[in-house]
Amino acid sequence: MNQSQRAAQNIELHIEELVLHGFSPRERYAIGEAVQRELTRLFTEQGIHPSLRQGRIARLDGGSVQVKQGTKADAIGKQVAQSVYGGMKR
């Protein structure tokens, strides 16, 4: 599938709940925005995973992400998004 074909596909992804343990509540929006940016990048560059083309995914376990103390919200969001995107392949 070429880049123009990927761009023509639209999806709407609604994440009802993203559970983050051990982070300051004031970081939640920055982490959430980073997750959104990274998922957009992954879908744009790697395409829509076949599991999404087949219909709805009622529940997805993105696994867990281990981060070191002091990791920036942007890096945390990227890791979370990559884990979620990877969860679609399982």
C-alpha angles and dihedrals in degrees: 000000000000128000095262092052090051092049091054092060117087128192134176114217118192117190106196096185134012111186114208117177123193099021129115112258089232089064095057097092094046091049091046092050091049090051090052093049093048094046089050090051093047093049091046096048102032101027135229111317114241090242088068094046090058094061140274126349106216095193134007127189106208091187122227134304125211116208132178122245110274097026111153120250092243092057091046091051091050092052092048092049092049090051092050092047089048089050089063089063094055 
